[in-house]
């Protein structure tokens, strides 16, 4: 009696890499790793500089606003819509 076999899966593998090929891939991987390290370092430094500039600008504007709002007078115009009777005027009328 013949037994039925299921589908067979065959893996296609490439032949083992040579020593020279392994060395080349190792060196290329190391170069990519070093480049990524420097890129991340430069990006962090640039981000820190941008954040410092933003914070200094924010501080400068806050300082300027505090100086301007510290004045004792405010300049502007107004119109009397309805006059109010004060307590002194109310007592004088009685």
C-alpha positions as CSV (number, residue, x, y, z in Angstrom):
1,X,0.0,0.0,0.0
2,X,1.3,3.4,-1.0
3,X,1.1,6.1,1.6
4,X,0.2,9.5,0.5
5,X,2.6,12.3,1.3
6,X,1.7,15.9,1.9
7,X,3.2,18.7,0.0
8,X,6.9,19.0,0.4
9,X,8.5,22.4,1.3
10,X,11.9,23.0,-0.1
11,X,14.0,25.8,1.2
12,X,16.3,27.4,-1.2
13,X,19.4,28.6,0.6
14,X,22.3,30.4,-0.8
15,X,25.7,28.9,-0.3
16,X,27.8,29.9,2.7
17,X,29.4,33.3,2.4
18,X,33.2,33.3,2.0
19,X,35.5,34.9,4.5
20,X,36.1,37.9,2.3
21,X,32.4,38.5,1.9
22,X,31.8,38.3,5.6
23,X,34.6,40.8,6.3
24,X,33.2,43.2,3.7
25,X,29.7,43.0,5.2
26,X,31.1,43.5,8.7
27,X,33.0,46.6,7.6
28,X,30.0,48.0,5.8
29,X,27.8,47.4,8.8
30,X,30.3,49.1,11.0
31,X,30.4,52.1,8.7
32,X,26.6,52.4,8.7
33,X,26.6,52.1,12.5
34,X,29.2,54.8,13.0
35,X,27.4,57.1,10.5
36,X,24.1,56.6,12.3
37,X,25.8,57.4,15.6
38,X,27.1,60.7,14.3
39,X,23.8,61.5,12.6
40,X,21.9,61.0,15.9
41,X,24.6,63.1,17.7
42,X,24.4,65.9,15.3
43,X,20.6,65.8,15.3
44,X,20.5,66.0,19.1
45,X,23.0,68.9,19.1
46,X,20.9,70.8,16.5
47,X,17.7,70.1,18.5
48,X,19.4,71.5,21.6
49,X,20.5,74.6,19.8
50,X,17.0,75.2,18.4
51,X,15.5,74.7,21.8
52,X,18.0,77.1,23.5
53,X,17.3,79.8,20.9
54,X,13.5,79.3,21.3
55,X,13.8,79.5,25.1
56,X,16.1,82.6,25.0
57,X,13.6,84.3,22.7
58,X,10.7,83.4,24.9
59,X,12.6,84.7,28.0
60,X,13.4,88.0,26.1
61,X,9.8,88.5,25.1
62,X,8.5,87.8,28.7
63,X,11.1,90.2,30.1
64,X,10.0,92.9,27.6
65,X,6.3,92.4,28.4
66,X,7.0,92.6,32.1
67,X,8.8,95.9,31.7
68,X,6.0,97.4,29.6
69,X,3.2,96.2,32.0
70,X,5.1,97.6,35.0
71,X,4.1,101.2,34.1
72,X,1.7,103.0,36.4
73,X,-0.4,104.6,33.7
74,X,-2.3,103.3,30.7
75,X,-3.0,105.4,27.7
76,X,-6.3,105.2,26.0
77,X,-9.7,106.9,25.3
78,X,-13.0,106.5,26.9
79,X,-16.6,107.7,26.5
80,X,-19.0,108.2,29.4
81,X,-22.2,106.2,28.6
82,X,-24.0,106.7,31.8
83,X,-22.9,108.6,34.8
84,X,-23.2,107.1,38.3
85,X,-24.3,108.9,41.4
86,X,-21.8,108.5,44.2
87,X,-22.7,108.3,47.8
88,X,-21.6,111.9,48.5
89,X,-23.7,113.2,45.7
90,X,-26.7,111.2,47.0
91,X,-26.3,112.6,50.5
92,X,-26.0,116.2,49.2
93,X,-29.3,115.9,47.4
94,X,-31.2,114.8,50.5
